[in-house]
Amino acid sequence: MGPETTAIAGVDAKETLFARLARTQWLQILIVLIAIVVVFSVMAPDTFPHWGNVRLIIQNASILAVLAVGITFVIITSGIDLSIGSVLVFSGVAAAIAMRTIGGDGWGTAIVGIVVSIAAGLFWGFFNGFVIAKLKVPPLIVTLGTMGIALGLAQILTGGVDIREVPQVLTESIGYGNVFGTIPIISVIALVVIVIGAIVLHRTRFGLHTYAVGSNEESARRVGVKVDRRLIAVYALTGGLAGLAGIMSLAQFSTTAIAGQTETNLNVITAVVIGGTSLFGGIGTIIGSIVGLFIPAVLQNGFVILGVQPFWQQVAVGAVLIVAVYVDQVRRAQASRGGDVSVWKHLFARRRG
């Protein structure tokens, strides 16, 4: 092999690497996230890049990360779940009532609360999945309905007043405990969920079937995928993770925070879409959703440190969301025509035209 051939091979390898980067939306968003981090680190070098602040960002994003794993599965199936915030609240309320009824501050009481919270979330998730898969009601309508029902029942059970009797062992461990003296336990739990979720989505038949259902439901049926069963399982998984998030929230804030989750569903869905999961279904990754989640988290933290009005975070996230959806549409349009799915090539072609 001569030097010219080697040079050409090197150029082709670089072009292939660039092409992969251009086609992988979560990598593009990761570059945006890194750029944001660099800007804030330069503008606030004494505060933003320090571990204490980074730890705070990670800790604050942990509950949303657990929810994002479930929502990624749902959106990949071409579905949606608007009820996760309300299910989180209901699960936390159910757990708080159960623990208050039993009494005590030990692990026995805390474990009962954990089981009740996850079970409550599973119930709502199974209900959503059953109505969507078996009764053929659109996911938007079903989860919009359960969003109101779950939150309404939580308010009825508590009389609209937050429950603040949380076992001390729960708050001292999951809520404020640390591993190795500095890593929040709540973030470790989120990391475990992320890793397991990624393995299930990308390395198991369940994950493969999830992509198949979202890509083309009818084709999935023809090749033997039990679509209804998969949809029910996906929504049950999402509900169970919302239940886990409910007990995590209860431990972190030492209260049911009934009025504190009104925007949780939209925040999580926004993060997942920003991370490259297609609203049309069939495309998405767990790592992309987590990267997308940290865009608003880092923006909010950085704006607070710099003294900028936090409302600008909503403006920035909204702009990134619009760009992310546009990128997804271009990618899908190019793929359907069998052309190059590079968004940048598409944009440059339009400019030349």
N, C-alpha and C positions, 0 to 999 in steps of 0.2 A: 504493500500500500504506500503510495507516494505522498509527499507533503501536501500536494493540492487536494488529494482525496481526504486526507486527515483534516485539513482546514474546512472542507465542505461539510464533513461529518460533524465537526465542532459547531459550525453555523447552524446545521439542521437541528442539533441537540438543543442549542440555545433557543431556536425558533419553537421547537416542541415545548420547551419549558415555559416560554412566554405564552404560547397558545394555551397550555394547561392553566396558567395563571389567569389568563383572560376569560377562560370558561368557568373557573371556579369562583363563585360569588363570595363564599365565606372567606377566601383568601384576600379578595379585594376589600372586604369589610375589615379584615384583620389589619390590612395596611392602613386603612382609615383610622382604626382604633389606635394603632401605634403612633400615627401622626398626631392624633389628639393628645395622647400621653406625652409625647415629646414637647408639644407646644405648651401644655400646662406645666411640665417640668422646668422648661426654660423660664416661663413667666412667674413661677412660684417655686424656685429651687430649694427654699428652706422648709417647705411644707409638703407640697404635693408628692414628690418622689420618695418620701420617707416611708419605711415599713409600717409605721403606725397608721398612716393615712391609707396606704394600700390595703392593709388589713381591714380597715373600716369599710372600704369599698367592697371588698370580697364578702365580708360579713353581711353587709346590707343587701347584697345581691343573692345570697344563698337560698332564701325562700323562693324567690322568683325563678332561680335556676332549676329547682325541683319541679316547679310548675311548667317550666319551658320544655323539660324533657317529655312530659306527657302531651303537651300541645303540639310538639313536633310530630309525634306519631299521628295525632288527629289530623293535622293539616296535610300530612303526606297522603292520607287516605282521601283527600279532597273534601274533608269535613271542617268543622269549626266547633269550638266549645266556649261559649260566652259565660258559662256558669261557674268556672273554676274559682273565682273570687268569692262567690256566695257559698260554694261548697266548702271552701276553706273556712269561712266564718261558721257555717253550720257545724262542721266537724269539730272545730275548736269549742263551740258552745256545748255540743253533746259530750265531749271529753271533760270539759270543766264541770258540767252538772254531774256526770258519773263520779268524778273524783271528789267533788264536794259531798255527794251522797255517802260515799264510802268513808271519807274522812282520813286524816293522817297525812304525814309529809314524807313517808318512805317510798321506796321503789315499788312496793306492791301496788300502792295507789297510782303511782305514775305509770306503771305498765298497763294497768286497766285503762287509764286515759289514752295512752298511745293506741291500744287495740281498738277502743271505741272510736277514736278519731279516724283511723284508717278504715275501719269497717263502715263508718258513716259515708266516707268518701267513695268507697267501693259501691255502696248502695246507689248513690246518685249517679255514678258513672255507668253502672249496669243499667239503671233506668233509662238514662240517655241513649245508650247503645241499643237497648231493646226497642225503644220507640222508633229510633232512626232506622234500624236494620229490618225489623219485623213489620212495623206499621207504616214504614216508608214516609215518615214525616221529615221534612228538610231539617238538617242539623241546626241551622240558624234559628228556626222557630222553636225546636225542642229545647235547645240550651238557653235561648232567651226566656222561655217559660220556666225552666228549672232554676234559672238565675233568680227570678222573682220569688219562686216558691221557697227555695232553700233559705234565702235571706229573710223572707217573711216569717218562716217558721222559727228561725233563730231569734228574731225579735219577739215573737210570741212567747217562746220558751223563757226568755230573759226579761220580758216586759220592757224591752228596749234599753235595759241598763246592763252595762258590761259586768261580767263576773270576774272578780279579781282574786279569788281564792285559788291559787295555783301552788301545788306542792313545791316546797323549797328545793328539794332534790332535783326537780325538773328544771327550774330556772338556773340553778347553780351548775348544772351539767350541760344540758343541751342549749340553754339560753345564754349563759355567760362563761361556760367552762372552756378550757383551752387544752390542746395537746402540745406537749413539749414546751409548755409555758407561754406560747405565743400564737398558736394556730387555733382559731375558734372551732369548737366541736361541731357547731351548727354548719360550718363550712366543710368540715370533713364529711358530714352526713350528705351534704349536697354533692360533694365530689364522688362519693360512692354511688349515689343515684345516677350521676352523669356517666360514670364509667360503665355501670351495669346497663344503662339505657343505650349507650353507644354499642356495646357488645350485642345486645338483643337486636337492635335495629340493623346493624351492619354485618353480623356474623351468624345469624340464626334464620331458620325457615320462617319464623314468625315475622321477622323484619322483612324478609324477601316478599312474603305475602302482603305485608303492609304496603310496600312500594307497588306491588302488582295491582292491588285494589285501587290505589290512587291513580295509577297510570291509565288503566282501562278496566273498569269493574266487570263489564260483560266478558272481556277476554279472560280475565282472572277466573270467572266462573267456568268458562269453557275448558280451561286447563286443570280444573279440579280444586281450585281454591274455594273453601267454604267462606264466602264473602260475609254473610250475615254473622257467622261466628267470629270472624276476625274483627268486624266492626264493633261488636259487643265487647270483645276483649280489649280493643284499643281504648274505647271510652271508659271501660271499667278501670283500666290501667291509669288513665288520666285522672279519674275520680279518686282512686287510691292514693295517687301522688298528691292530689289536692288535700286529702285527709292527712297525709304525712306533713304537708306544709302547714296544715291547721295546728297540729300539735307543736310544730317548730315555732310558729308564730306565738302560740300561747306561752311557750317557754321563754321566748325572747322578750316579749313585752309584758309578761305577767298579767295579761288581761285578754279578754276575747276580742277586743278591738272591732266591734261590730260595724262601726262606721268607717273603719280605716282601710277597707279593701274595695272601695267603689271603682277604682280605676285599674285594679290588678289584672283583670282579664285582658283589657286592651293593651296594657303595658307589656304583658307577656306575649300576646299575639304579635304586637309590633316588633318586639325583639326577635322572635322566631322568623318573621318574614324578612326583616333586615338581614338576618343571618343566612338567607338564601333558600329557605323553604318556600316552595311555590304554593300560592293560594289555589292553583289549578290542580294540585296533587301530583304525586309520583316523584317529587324531587325534594331533597332536604337532608340535613345531617345534624346530629346532636351538637357537634363541635361548632358548627355554624350558628346554631341557636344561642349557644353560650357566648360566642363572640359578639353576636348581635345584642345580647342582653347587656354587655358591658359598655356599649356605646352610650346609652342614656345614663347609666350609673356613673361613668367617668365624667360625662359632661356635667351632670348635676353636682358632683363633688368639686370639680374644678371651678365651676361658676361660683359656688359658695365661697371657696378659698379666695378667689379673685375679687369677691364683692360684687359680682355681676348678678343682675336680677335672675333668679332661677327660672323665670318664665321663658327665657331665651332657650332653655334646654328643650322645651316643647317645640319651639320653632325649628331648632336644629334637627331634632329627632324626626319631626314631620317631613323635613326636606330629605333626609336620608331615606326615610320610608318610601317616599315617592320615587326617588332614584332607584331604590332596590326593586320595586315593583316594575318600573320601566325596564330595568336590566333583565328581569325575569321574562317579561313579554317579548323583548327582542330575542333573547336566547331561545325561547320556545318557537317563535316565528321562523328563525333561521334554521332550527333543527327540523321543523316540519317540512321545510323546503329542501332539506338535505344539504344545506349550505354550511358555511363556516359559522359556528355559533359565537365567535368572538364579538362582543359588544363594541369593543374599541374599533375593530375593523369596520363594523356597521356605521359607527358614528363618523369615522374618517371618510368613508365612502360617500356619506350624505354631504359632508362639507365640500368634497371635491365636485359633487354633482351641482 
